[in-house]
Amino acid sequence: IVLPGASCEDARGINERLACAIREQTASSINLPTATVSIGIATYEAGMSATALCAAADGALYEAKRQGRDLVMVA
């Protein structure tokens, strides 16, 4: 998700609400385990390349997975 103009705190709040909404979804007609999501957040800094920004977000995502999954992590 690209959030132009959003602060890191705003991006984290938006993604925390997204993760919560995913956890709350249930399939009423079939018995499936609860869905979860791991999210990595990175914020643009002056002079940062798109590749570096994506790498930072990817690193935060993998850190969320290493720490147990179903987390929102900031790079």
mmCIF file of the N, C-alpha and C atoms, coordinates in Angstrom:
data_MODEL
# 
_entry.id   MODEL 
# 
loop_
_atom_site.group_PDB 
_atom_site.id 
_atom_site.type_symbol 
_atom_site.label_atom_id 
_atom_site.label_alt_id 
_atom_site.label_comp_id 
_atom_site.label_asym_id 
_atom_site.label_entity_id 
_atom_site.label_seq_id 
_atom_site.pdbx_PDB_ins_code 
_atom_site.Cartn_x 
_atom_site.Cartn_y 
_atom_site.Cartn_z 
_atom_site.occupancy 
_atom_site.B_iso_or_equiv 
_atom_site.pdbx_formal_charge 
_atom_site.auth_seq_id 
_atom_site.auth_comp_id 
_atom_site.auth_asym_id 
_atom_site.auth_atom_id 
_atom_site.pdbx_PDB_model_num 
ATOM 1   N N  . ILE A 1 1  ? 0.855   -1.166  0.000  1.00 0.00 ? 1  ILE A N  1 
ATOM 2   C CA . ILE A 1 1  ? 0.000   0.000   0.000  1.00 0.00 ? 1  ILE A CA 1 
ATOM 3   C C  . ILE A 1 1  ? 0.899   1.227   0.000  1.00 0.00 ? 1  ILE A C  1 
ATOM 4   N N  . VAL A 1 2  ? 0.672   2.128   -0.902 1.00 0.00 ? 2  VAL A N  1 
ATOM 5   C CA . VAL A 1 2  ? 1.427   3.374   -0.961 1.00 0.00 ? 2  VAL A CA 1 
ATOM 6   C C  . VAL A 1 2  ? 0.544   4.461   -0.355 1.00 0.00 ? 2  VAL A C  1 
ATOM 7   N N  . LEU A 1 3  ? 1.080   5.164   0.633  1.00 0.00 ? 3  LEU A N  1 
ATOM 8   C CA . LEU A 1 3  ? 0.319   6.187   1.346  1.00 0.00 ? 3  LEU A CA 1 
ATOM 9   C C  . LEU A 1 3  ? 1.044   7.531   1.272  1.00 0.00 ? 3  LEU A C  1 
ATOM 10  N N  . PRO A 1 4  ? 0.969   8.215   0.120  1.00 0.00 ? 4  PRO A N  1 
ATOM 11  C CA . PRO A 1 4  ? 1.672   9.491   -0.026 1.00 0.00 ? 4  PRO A CA 1 
ATOM 12  C C  . PRO A 1 4  ? 1.226   10.494  1.040  1.00 0.00 ? 4  PRO A C  1 
ATOM 13  N N  . GLY A 1 5  ? 2.195   11.121  1.669  1.00 0.00 ? 5  GLY A N  1 
ATOM 14  C CA . GLY A 1 5  ? 1.900   12.150  2.654  1.00 0.00 ? 5  GLY A CA 1 
ATOM 15  C C  . GLY A 1 5  ? 1.582   11.624  4.046  1.00 0.00 ? 5  GLY A C  1 
ATOM 16  N N  . ALA A 1 6  ? 1.479   10.324  4.204  1.00 0.00 ? 6  ALA A N  1 
ATOM 17  C CA . ALA A 1 6  ? 1.169   9.761   5.520  1.00 0.00 ? 6  ALA A CA 1 
ATOM 18  C C  . ALA A 1 6  ? 2.442   9.692   6.355  1.00 0.00 ? 6  ALA A C  1 
ATOM 19  N N  . SER A 1 7  ? 2.311   9.995   7.634  1.00 0.00 ? 7  SER A N  1 
ATOM 20  C CA . SER A 1 7  ? 3.442   9.834   8.540  1.00 0.00 ? 7  SER A CA 1 
ATOM 21  C C  . SER A 1 7  ? 3.622   8.350   8.846  1.00 0.00 ? 7  SER A C  1 
ATOM 22  N N  . CYS A 1 8  ? 4.736   8.023   9.441  1.00 0.00 ? 8  CYS A N  1 
ATOM 23  C CA . CYS A 1 8  ? 4.987   6.634   9.825  1.00 0.00 ? 8  CYS A CA 1 
ATOM 24  C C  . CYS A 1 8  ? 3.903   6.162   10.803 1.00 0.00 ? 8  CYS A C  1 
ATOM 25  N N  . GLU A 1 9  ? 3.532   7.022   11.733 1.00 0.00 ? 9  GLU A N  1 
ATOM 26  C CA . GLU A 1 9  ? 2.494   6.682   12.705 1.00 0.00 ? 9  GLU A CA 1 
ATOM 27  C C  . GLU A 1 9  ? 1.147   6.452   12.029 1.00 0.00 ? 9  GLU A C  1 
ATOM 28  N N  . ASP A 1 10 ? 0.821   7.300   11.044 1.00 0.00 ? 10 ASP A N  1 
ATOM 29  C CA . ASP A 1 10 ? -0.431  7.128   10.304 1.00 0.00 ? 10 ASP A CA 1 
ATOM 30  C C  . ASP A 1 10 ? -0.419  5.809   9.537  1.00 0.00 ? 10 ASP A C  1 
ATOM 31  N N  . ALA A 1 11 ? 0.700   5.522   8.877  1.00 0.00 ? 11 ALA A N  1 
ATOM 32  C CA . ALA A 1 11 ? 0.809   4.280   8.098  1.00 0.00 ? 11 ALA A CA 1 
ATOM 33  C C  . ALA A 1 11 ? 0.681   3.066   9.014  1.00 0.00 ? 11 ALA A C  1 
ATOM 34  N N  . ARG A 1 12 ? 1.307   3.133   10.176 1.00 0.00 ? 12 ARG A N  1 
ATOM 35  C CA . ARG A 1 12 ? 1.210   2.019   11.117 1.00 0.00 ? 12 ARG A CA 1 
ATOM 36  C C  . ARG A 1 12 ? -0.240  1.835   11.568 1.00 0.00 ? 12 ARG A C  1 
ATOM 37  N N  . GLY A 1 13 ? -0.929  2.919   11.895 1.00 0.00 ? 13 GLY A N  1 
ATOM 38  C CA . GLY A 1 13 ? -2.328  2.825   12.328 1.00 0.00 ? 13 GLY A CA 1 
ATOM 39  C C  . GLY A 1 13 ? -3.224  2.239   11.251 1.00 0.00 ? 13 GLY A C  1 
ATOM 40  N N  . ILE A 1 14 ? -3.045  2.678   10.022 1.00 0.00 ? 14 ILE A N  1 
ATOM 41  C CA . ILE A 1 14 ? -3.837  2.164   8.904  1.00 0.00 ? 14 ILE A CA 1 
ATOM 42  C C  . ILE A 1 14 ? -3.588  0.669   8.734  1.00 0.00 ? 14 ILE A C  1 
ATOM 43  N N  . ASN A 1 15 ? -2.324  0.269   8.789  1.00 0.00 ? 15 ASN A N  1 
ATOM 44  C CA . ASN A 1 15 ? -1.990  -1.140  8.598  1.00 0.00 ? 15 ASN A CA 1 
ATOM 45  C C  . ASN A 1 15 ? -2.400  -2.000  9.783  1.00 0.00 ? 15 ASN A C  1 
ATOM 46  N N  . GLU A 1 16 ? -2.379  -1.454  10.995 1.00 0.00 ? 16 GLU A N  1 
ATOM 47  C CA . GLU A 1 16 ? -2.884  -2.190  12.163 1.00 0.00 ? 16 GLU A CA 1 
ATOM 48  C C  . GLU A 1 16 ? -4.381  -2.445  12.002 1.00 0.00 ? 16 GLU A C  1 
ATOM 49  N N  . ARG A 1 17 ? -5.129  -1.449  11.525 1.00 0.00 ? 17 ARG A N  1 
ATOM 50  C CA . ARG A 1 17 ? -6.575  -1.627  11.302 1.00 0.00 ? 17 ARG A CA 1 
ATOM 51  C C  . ARG A 1 17 ? -6.832  -2.646  10.198 1.00 0.00 ? 17 ARG A C  1 
ATOM 52  N N  . LEU A 1 18 ? -6.017  -2.628  9.155  1.00 0.00 ? 18 LEU A N  1 
ATOM 53  C CA . LEU A 1 18 ? -6.136  -3.610  8.078  1.00 0.00 ? 18 LEU A CA 1 
ATOM 54  C C  . LEU A 1 18 ? -5.899  -5.021  8.615  1.00 0.00 ? 18 LEU A C  1 
ATOM 55  N N  . ALA A 1 19 ? -4.843  -5.205  9.396  1.00 0.00 ? 19 ALA A N  1 
ATOM 56  C CA . ALA A 1 19 ? -4.536  -6.514  9.964  1.00 0.00 ? 19 ALA A CA 1 
ATOM 57  C C  . ALA A 1 19 ? -5.677  -6.999  10.863 1.00 0.00 ? 19 ALA A C  1 
ATOM 58  N N  . CYS A 1 20 ? -6.234  -6.106  11.655 1.00 0.00 ? 20 CYS A N  1 
ATOM 59  C CA . CYS A 1 20 ? -7.358  -6.446  12.535 1.00 0.00 ? 20 CYS A CA 1 
ATOM 60  C C  . CYS A 1 20 ? -8.574  -6.865  11.711 1.00 0.00 ? 20 CYS A C  1 
ATOM 61  N N  . ALA A 1 21 ? -8.858  -6.149  10.648 1.00 0.00 ? 21 ALA A N  1 
ATOM 62  C CA . ALA A 1 21 ? -10.006 -6.480  9.793  1.00 0.00 ? 21 ALA A CA 1 
ATOM 63  C C  . ALA A 1 21 ? -9.821  -7.854  9.151  1.00 0.00 ? 21 ALA A C  1 
ATOM 64  N N  . ILE A 1 22 ? -8.600  -8.173  8.759  1.00 0.00 ? 22 ILE A N  1 
ATOM 65  C CA . ILE A 1 22 ? -8.332  -9.488  8.168  1.00 0.00 ? 22 ILE A CA 1 
ATOM 66  C C  . ILE A 1 22 ? -8.555  -10.586 9.203  1.00 0.00 ? 22 ILE A C  1 
ATOM 67  N N  . ARG A 1 23 ? -8.069  -10.385 10.429 1.00 0.00 ? 23 ARG A N  1 
ATOM 68  C CA . ARG A 1 23 ? -8.257  -11.376 11.491 1.00 0.00 ? 23 ARG A CA 1 
ATOM 69  C C  . ARG A 1 23 ? -9.731  -11.609 11.798 1.00 0.00 ? 23 ARG A C  1 
ATOM 70  N N  . GLU A 1 24 ? -10.540 -10.557 11.691 1.00 0.00 ? 24 GLU A N  1 
ATOM 71  C CA . GLU A 1 24 ? -11.953 -10.652 12.045 1.00 0.00 ? 24 GLU A CA 1 
ATOM 72  C C  . GLU A 1 24 ? -12.813 -11.321 10.983 1.00 0.00 ? 24 GLU A C  1 
ATOM 73  N N  . GLN A 1 25 ? -12.267 -11.503 9.782  1.00 0.00 ? 25 GLN A N  1 
ATOM 74  C CA . GLN A 1 25 ? -13.044 -12.136 8.716  1.00 0.00 ? 25 GLN A CA 1 
ATOM 75  C C  . GLN A 1 25 ? -13.215 -13.630 8.994  1.00 0.00 ? 25 GLN A C  1 
ATOM 76  N N  . THR A 1 26 ? -14.408 -14.113 8.792  1.00 0.00 ? 26 THR A N  1 
ATOM 77  C CA . THR A 1 26 ? -14.669 -15.547 8.942  1.00 0.00 ? 26 THR A CA 1 
ATOM 78  C C  . THR A 1 26 ? -15.443 -16.033 7.729  1.00 0.00 ? 26 THR A C  1 
ATOM 79  N N  . ALA A 1 27 ? -15.231 -17.283 7.405  1.00 0.00 ? 27 ALA A N  1 
ATOM 80  C CA . ALA A 1 27 ? -15.996 -17.915 6.328  1.00 0.00 ? 27 ALA A CA 1 
ATOM 81  C C  . ALA A 1 27 ? -17.107 -18.714 7.004  1.00 0.00 ? 27 ALA A C  1 
ATOM 82  N N  . SER A 1 28 ? -18.318 -18.230 6.943  1.00 0.00 ? 28 SER A N  1 
ATOM 83  C CA . SER A 1 28 ? -19.410 -18.843 7.691  1.00 0.00 ? 28 SER A CA 1 
ATOM 84  C C  . SER A 1 28 ? -19.822 -20.214 7.154  1.00 0.00 ? 28 SER A C  1 
ATOM 85  N N  . SER A 1 29 ? -19.592 -20.470 5.893  1.00 0.00 ? 29 SER A N  1 
ATOM 86  C CA . SER A 1 29 ? -20.058 -21.734 5.317  1.00 0.00 ? 29 SER A CA 1 
ATOM 87  C C  . SER A 1 29 ? -19.040 -22.873 5.438  1.00 0.00 ? 29 SER A C  1 
ATOM 88  N N  . ILE A 1 30 ? -17.768 -22.533 5.722  1.00 0.00 ? 30 ILE A N  1 
ATOM 89  C CA . ILE A 1 30 ? -16.747 -23.569 5.872  1.00 0.00 ? 30 ILE A CA 1 
ATOM 90  C C  . ILE A 1 30 ? -15.882 -23.257 7.086  1.00 0.00 ? 30 ILE A C  1 
ATOM 91  N N  . ASN A 1 31 ? -15.286 -24.276 7.648  1.00 0.00 ? 31 ASN A N  1 
ATOM 92  C CA . ASN A 1 31 ? -14.464 -24.119 8.839  1.00 0.00 ? 31 ASN A CA 1 
ATOM 93  C C  . ASN A 1 31 ? -13.001 -23.949 8.442  1.00 0.00 ? 31 ASN A C  1 
ATOM 94  N N  . LEU A 1 32 ? -12.526 -22.715 8.439  1.00 0.00 ? 32 LEU A N  1 
ATOM 95  C CA . LEU A 1 32 ? -11.136 -22.415 8.100  1.00 0.00 ? 32 LEU A CA 1 
ATOM 96  C C  . LEU A 1 32 ? -10.463 -21.741 9.289  1.00 0.00 ? 32 LEU A C  1 
ATOM 97  N N  . PRO A 1 33 ? -9.150  -21.875 9.403  1.00 0.00 ? 33 PRO A N  1 
ATOM 98  C CA . PRO A 1 33 ? -8.457  -21.160 10.476 1.00 0.00 ? 33 PRO A CA 1 
ATOM 99  C C  . PRO A 1 33 ? -8.507  -19.651 10.236 1.00 0.00 ? 33 PRO A C  1 
ATOM 100 N N  . THR A 1 34 ? -8.314  -18.895 11.288 1.00 0.00 ? 34 THR A N  1 
ATOM 101 C CA . THR A 1 34 ? -8.310  -17.436 11.189 1.00 0.00 ? 34 THR A CA 1 
ATOM 102 C C  . THR A 1 34 ? -7.157  -16.984 10.298 1.00 0.00 ? 34 THR A C  1 
ATOM 103 N N  . ALA A 1 35 ? -7.455  -16.090 9.384  1.00 0.00 ? 35 ALA A N  1 
ATOM 104 C CA . ALA A 1 35 ? -6.415  -15.529 8.510  1.00 0.00 ? 35 ALA A CA 1 
ATOM 105 C C  . ALA A 1 35 ? -5.656  -14.456 9.283  1.00 0.00 ? 35 ALA A C  1 
ATOM 106 N N  . THR A 1 36 ? -4.360  -14.382 9.049  1.00 0.00 ? 36 THR A N  1 
ATOM 107 C CA . THR A 1 36 ? -3.531  -13.345 9.647  1.00 0.00 ? 36 THR A CA 1 
ATOM 108 C C  . THR A 1 36 ? -2.674  -12.720 8.557  1.00 0.00 ? 36 THR A C  1 
ATOM 109 N N  . VAL A 1 37 ? -2.018  -11.609 8.904  1.00 0.00 ? 37 VAL A N  1 
ATOM 110 C CA . VAL A 1 37 ? -1.181  -10.918 7.927  1.00 0.00 ? 37 VAL A CA 1 
ATOM 111 C C  . VAL A 1 37 ? 0.031   -10.322 8.639  1.00 0.00 ? 37 VAL A C  1 
ATOM 112 N N  . SER A 1 38 ? 1.171   -10.402 7.988  1.00 0.00 ? 38 SER A N  1 
ATOM 113 C CA . SER A 1 38 ? 2.382   -9.726  8.441  1.00 0.00 ? 38 SER A CA 1 
ATOM 114 C C  . SER A 1 38 ? 2.623   -8.567  7.486  1.00 0.00 ? 38 SER A C  1 
ATOM 115 N N  . ILE A 1 39 ? 2.965   -7.403  8.044  1.00 0.00 ? 39 ILE A N  1 
ATOM 116 C CA . ILE A 1 39 ? 3.114   -6.200  7.225  1.00 0.00 ? 39 ILE A CA 1 
ATOM 117 C C  . ILE A 1 39 ? 4.418   -5.500  7.581  1.00 0.00 ? 39 ILE A C  1 
ATOM 118 N N  . GLY A 1 40 ? 5.160   -5.090  6.557  1.00 0.00 ? 40 GLY A N  1 
ATOM 119 C CA . GLY A 1 40 ? 6.372   -4.295  6.744  1.00 0.00 ? 40 GLY A CA 1 
ATOM 120 C C  . GLY A 1 40 ? 6.145   -2.887  6.230  1.00 0.00 ? 40 GLY A C  1 
ATOM 121 N N  . ILE A 1 41 ? 6.529   -1.906  7.023  1.00 0.00 ? 41 ILE A N  1 
ATOM 122 C CA . ILE A 1 41 ? 6.339   -0.496  6.661  1.00 0.00 ? 41 ILE A CA 1 
ATOM 123 C C  . ILE A 1 41 ? 7.703   0.175   6.522  1.00 0.00 ? 41 ILE A C  1 
ATOM 124 N N  . ALA A 1 42 ? 7.857   0.966   5.481  1.00 0.00 ? 42 ALA A N  1 
ATOM 125 C CA . ALA A 1 42 ? 9.042   1.795   5.302  1.00 0.00 ? 42 ALA A CA 1 
ATOM 126 C C  . ALA A 1 42 ? 8.585   3.181   4.879  1.00 0.00 ? 42 ALA A C  1 
ATOM 127 N N  . THR A 1 43 ? 9.284   4.183   5.334  1.00 0.00 ? 43 THR A N  1 
ATOM 128 C CA . THR A 1 43 ? 8.960   5.550   4.935  1.00 0.00 ? 43 THR A CA 1 
ATOM 129 C C  . THR A 1 43 ? 10.081  6.108   4.073  1.00 0.00 ? 43 THR A C  1 
ATOM 130 N N  . TYR A 1 44 ? 9.697   6.920   3.122  1.00 0.00 ? 44 TYR A N  1 
ATOM 131 C CA . TYR A 1 44 ? 10.645  7.530   2.197  1.00 0.00 ? 44 TYR A CA 1 
ATOM 132 C C  . TYR A 1 44 ? 11.454  8.597   2.909  1.00 0.00 ? 44 TYR A C  1 
ATOM 133 N N  . GLU A 1 45 ? 12.747  8.587   2.660  1.00 0.00 ? 45 GLU A N  1 
ATOM 134 C CA . GLU A 1 45 ? 13.644  9.637   3.136  1.00 0.00 ? 45 GLU A CA 1 
ATOM 135 C C  . GLU A 1 45 ? 14.275  10.291  1.922  1.00 0.00 ? 45 GLU A C  1 
ATOM 136 N N  . ALA A 1 46 ? 14.543  11.572  2.004  1.00 0.00 ? 46 ALA A N  1 
ATOM 137 C CA . ALA A 1 46 ? 15.085  12.325  0.870  1.00 0.00 ? 46 ALA A CA 1 
ATOM 138 C C  . ALA A 1 46 ? 16.268  11.606  0.239  1.00 0.00 ? 46 ALA A C  1 
ATOM 139 N N  . GLY A 1 47 ? 16.214  11.449  -1.064 1.00 0.00 ? 47 GLY A N  1 
ATOM 140 C CA . GLY A 1 47 ? 17.286  10.830  -1.815 1.00 0.00 ? 47 GLY A CA 1 
ATOM 141 C C  . GLY A 1 47 ? 17.216  9.309   -1.890 1.00 0.00 ? 47 GLY A C  1 
ATOM 142 N N  . MET A 1 48 ? 16.257  8.715   -1.198 1.00 0.00 ? 48 MET A N  1 
ATOM 143 C CA . MET A 1 48 ? 16.128  7.250   -1.185 1.00 0.00 ? 48 MET A CA 1 
ATOM 144 C C  . MET A 1 48 ? 15.583  6.771   -2.526 1.00 0.00 ? 48 MET A C  1 
ATOM 145 N N  . SER A 1 49 ? 16.158  5.704   -3.037 1.00 0.00 ? 49 SER A N  1 
ATOM 146 C CA . SER A 1 49 ? 15.666  5.141   -4.296 1.00 0.00 ? 49 SER A CA 1 
ATOM 147 C C  . SER A 1 49 ? 14.436  4.268   -4.022 1.00 0.00 ? 49 SER A C  1 
ATOM 148 N N  . ALA A 1 50 ? 13.668  4.024   -5.052 1.00 0.00 ? 50 ALA A N  1 
ATOM 149 C CA . ALA A 1 50 ? 12.507  3.142   -4.928 1.00 0.00 ? 50 ALA A CA 1 
ATOM 150 C C  . ALA A 1 50 ? 12.955  1.746   -4.513 1.00 0.00 ? 50 ALA A C  1 
ATOM 151 N N  . THR A 1 51 ? 14.099  1.312   -5.022 1.00 0.00 ? 51 THR A N  1 
ATOM 152 C CA . THR A 1 51 ? 14.633  -0.006  -4.676 1.00 0.00 ? 51 THR A CA 1 
ATOM 153 C C  . THR A 1 51 ? 14.962  -0.076  -3.184 1.00 0.00 ? 51 THR A C  1 
ATOM 154 N N  . ALA A 1 52 ? 15.586  0.960   -2.658 1.00 0.00 ? 52 ALA A N  1 
ATOM 155 C CA . ALA A 1 52 ? 15.934  0.990   -1.235 1.00 0.00 ? 52 ALA A CA 1 
ATOM 156 C C  . ALA A 1 52 ? 14.683  1.039   -0.362 1.00 0.00 ? 52 ALA A C  1 
ATOM 157 N N  . LEU A 1 53 ? 13.676  1.783   -0.796 1.00 0.00 ? 53 LEU A N  1 
ATOM 158 C CA . LEU A 1 53 ? 12.422  1.872   -0.050 1.00 0.00 ? 53 LEU A CA 1 
ATOM 159 C C  . LEU A 1 53 ? 11.740  0.504   0.008  1.00 0.00 ? 53 LEU A C  1 
ATOM 160 N N  . CYS A 1 54 ? 11.673  -0.164  -1.127 1.00 0.00 ? 54 CYS A N  1 
ATOM 161 C CA . CYS A 1 54 ? 11.062  -1.507  -1.158 1.00 0.00 ? 54 CYS A CA 1 
ATOM 162 C C  . CYS A 1 54 ? 11.868  -2.501  -0.337 1.00 0.00 ? 54 CYS A C  1 
ATOM 163 N N  . ALA A 1 55 ? 13.187  -2.399  -0.373 1.00 0.00 ? 55 ALA A N  1 
ATOM 164 C CA . ALA A 1 55 ? 14.040  -3.300  0.406  1.00 0.00 ? 55 ALA A CA 1 
ATOM 165 C C  . ALA A 1 55 ? 13.822  -3.086  1.900  1.00 0.00 ? 55 ALA A C  1 
ATOM 166 N N  . ALA A 1 56 ? 13.640  -1.846  2.317  1.00 0.00 ? 56 ALA A N  1 
ATOM 167 C CA . ALA A 1 56 ? 13.396  -1.555  3.729  1.00 0.00 ? 56 ALA A CA 1 
ATOM 168 C C  . ALA A 1 56 ? 12.052  -2.140  4.170  1.00 0.00 ? 56 ALA A C  1 
ATOM 169 N N  . ALA A 1 57 ? 11.016  -1.971  3.349  1.00 0.00 ? 57 ALA A N  1 
ATOM 170 C CA . ALA A 1 57 ? 9.704   -2.533  3.673  1.00 0.00 ? 57 ALA A CA 1 
ATOM 171 C C  . ALA A 1 57 ? 9.768   -4.055  3.705  1.00 0.00 ? 57 ALA A C  1 
ATOM 172 N N  . ASP A 1 58 ? 10.495  -4.646  2.761  1.00 0.00 ? 58 ASP A N  1 
ATOM 173 C CA . ASP A 1 58 ? 10.640  -6.095  2.708  1.00 0.00 ? 58 ASP A CA 1 
ATOM 174 C C  . ASP A 1 58 ? 11.372  -6.609  3.951  1.00 0.00 ? 58 ASP A C  1 
ATOM 175 N N  . GLY A 1 59 ? 12.407  -5.902  4.364  1.00 0.00 ? 59 GLY A N  1 
ATOM 176 C CA . GLY A 1 59 ? 13.138  -6.283  5.572  1.00 0.00 ? 59 GLY A CA 1 
ATOM 177 C C  . GLY A 1 59 ? 12.245  -6.246  6.801  1.00 0.00 ? 59 GLY A C  1 
ATOM 178 N N  . ALA A 1 60 ? 11.394  -5.222  6.898  1.00 0.00 ? 60 ALA A N  1 
ATOM 179 C CA . ALA A 1 60 ? 10.465  -5.122  8.026  1.00 0.00 ? 60 ALA A CA 1 
ATOM 180 C C  . ALA A 1 60 ? 9.440   -6.252  7.985  1.00 0.00 ? 60 ALA A C  1 
ATOM 181 N N  . LEU A 1 61 ? 8.993   -6.612  6.793  1.00 0.00 ? 61 LEU A N  1 
ATOM 182 C CA . LEU A 1 61 ? 8.054   -7.732  6.642  1.00 0.00 ? 61 LEU A CA 1 
ATOM 183 C C  . LEU A 1 61 ? 8.678   -9.033  7.152  1.00 0.00 ? 61 LEU A C  1 
ATOM 184 N N  . TYR A 1 62 ? 9.900   -9.316  6.736  1.00 0.00 ? 62 TYR A N  1 
ATOM 185 C CA . TYR A 1 62 ? 10.551  -10.549 7.167  1.00 0.00 ? 62 TYR A CA 1 
ATOM 186 C C  . TYR A 1 62 ? 10.843  -10.534 8.663  1.00 0.00 ? 62 TYR A C  1 
ATOM 187 N N  . GLU A 1 63 ? 11.102  -9.359  9.232  1.00 0.00 ? 63 GLU A N  1 
ATOM 188 C CA . GLU A 1 63 ? 11.290  -9.264  10.682 1.00 0.00 ? 63 GLU A CA 1 
ATOM 189 C C  . GLU A 1 63 ? 9.980   -9.587  11.406 1.00 0.00 ? 63 GLU A C  1 
ATOM 190 N N  . ALA A 1 64 ? 8.857   -9.123  10.864 1.00 0.00 ? 64 ALA A N  1 
ATOM 191 C CA . ALA A 1 64 ? 7.546   -9.459  11.444 1.00 0.00 ? 64 ALA A CA 1 
ATOM 192 C C  . ALA A 1 64 ? 7.331   -10.967 11.432 1.00 0.00 ? 64 ALA A C  1 
ATOM 193 N N  . LYS A 1 65 ? 7.724   -11.605 10.360 1.00 0.00 ? 65 LYS A N  1 
ATOM 194 C CA . LYS A 1 65 ? 7.583   -13.067 10.272 1.00 0.00 ? 65 LYS A CA 1 
ATOM 195 C C  . LYS A 1 65 ? 8.515   -13.761 11.259 1.00 0.00 ? 65 LYS A C  1 
ATOM 196 N N  . ARG A 1 66 ? 9.751   -13.266 11.400 1.00 0.00 ? 66 ARG A N  1 
ATOM 197 C CA . ARG A 1 66 ? 10.699  -13.863 12.340 1.00 0.00 ? 66 ARG A CA 1 
ATOM 198 C C  . ARG A 1 66 ? 10.217  -13.741 13.791 1.00 0.00 ? 66 ARG A C  1 
ATOM 199 N N  . GLN A 1 67 ? 9.497   -12.674 14.071 1.00 0.00 ? 67 GLN A N  1 
ATOM 200 C CA . GLN A 1 67 ? 9.039   -12.438 15.434 1.00 0.00 ? 67 GLN A CA 1 
ATOM 201 C C  . GLN A 1 67 ? 7.697   -13.097 15.745 1.00 0.00 ? 67 GLN A C  1 
ATOM 202 N N  . GLY A 1 68 ? 7.216   -13.939 14.871 1.00 0.00 ? 68 GLY A N  1 
ATOM 203 C CA . GLY A 1 68 ? 6.022   -14.711 15.183 1.00 0.00 ? 68 GLY A CA 1 
ATOM 204 C C  . GLY A 1 68 ? 4.851   -14.514 14.255 1.00 0.00 ? 68 GLY A C  1 
ATOM 205 N N  . ARG A 1 69 ? 4.963   -13.682 13.272 1.00 0.00 ? 69 ARG A N  1 
ATOM 206 C CA . ARG A 1 69 ? 3.904   -13.432 12.293 1.00 0.00 ? 69 ARG A CA 1 
ATOM 207 C C  . ARG A 1 69 ? 2.741   -12.647 12.894 1.00 0.00 ? 69 ARG A C  1 
ATOM 208 N N  . ASP A 1 70 ? 1.819   -12.250 12.030 1.00 0.00 ? 70 ASP A N  1 
ATOM 209 C CA . ASP A 1 70 ? 0.644   -11.475 12.418 1.00 0.00 ? 70 ASP A CA 1 
ATOM 210 C C  . ASP A 1 70 ? 1.042   -10.184 13.130 1.00 0.00 ? 70 ASP A C  1 
ATOM 211 N N  . LEU A 1 71 ? 2.080   -9.512  12.608 1.00 0.00 ? 71 LEU A N  1 
ATOM 212 C CA . LEU A 1 71 ? 2.573   -8.281  13.192 1.00 0.00 ? 71 LEU A CA 1 
ATOM 213 C C  . LEU A 1 71 ? 2.738   -7.208  12.115 1.00 0.00 ? 71 LEU A C  1 
ATOM 214 N N  . VAL A 1 72 ? 2.723   -5.966  12.557 1.00 0.00 ? 72 VAL A N  1 
ATOM 215 C CA . VAL A 1 72 ? 3.051   -4.827  11.706 1.00 0.00 ? 72 VAL A CA 1 
ATOM 216 C C  . VAL A 1 72 ? 4.377   -4.281  12.219 1.00 0.00 ? 72 VAL A C  1 
ATOM 217 N N  . MET A 1 73 ? 5.393   -4.286  11.369 1.00 0.00 ? 73 MET A N  1 
ATOM 218 C CA . MET A 1 73 ? 6.729   -3.828  11.754 1.00 0.00 ? 73 MET A CA 1 
ATOM 219 C C  . MET A 1 73 ? 7.140   -2.629  10.908 1.00 0.00 ? 73 MET A C  1 
ATOM 220 N N  . VAL A 1 74 ? 7.828   -1.688  11.541 1.00 0.00 ? 74 VAL A N  1 
ATOM 221 C CA . VAL A 1 74 ? 8.337   -0.507  10.855 1.00 0.00 ? 74 VAL A CA 1 
ATOM 222 C C  . VAL A 1 74 ? 9.830   -0.677  10.658 1.00 0.00 ? 74 VAL A C  1 
ATOM 223 N N  . ALA A 1 75 ? 10.307  -0.374  9.437  1.00 0.00 ? 75 ALA A N  1 
ATOM 224 C CA . ALA A 1 75 ? 11.748  -0.479  9.129  1.00 0.00 ? 75 ALA A CA 1 
ATOM 225 C C  . ALA A 1 75 ? 12.520  0.551   9.909  1.00 0.00 ? 75 ALA A C  1 
# 
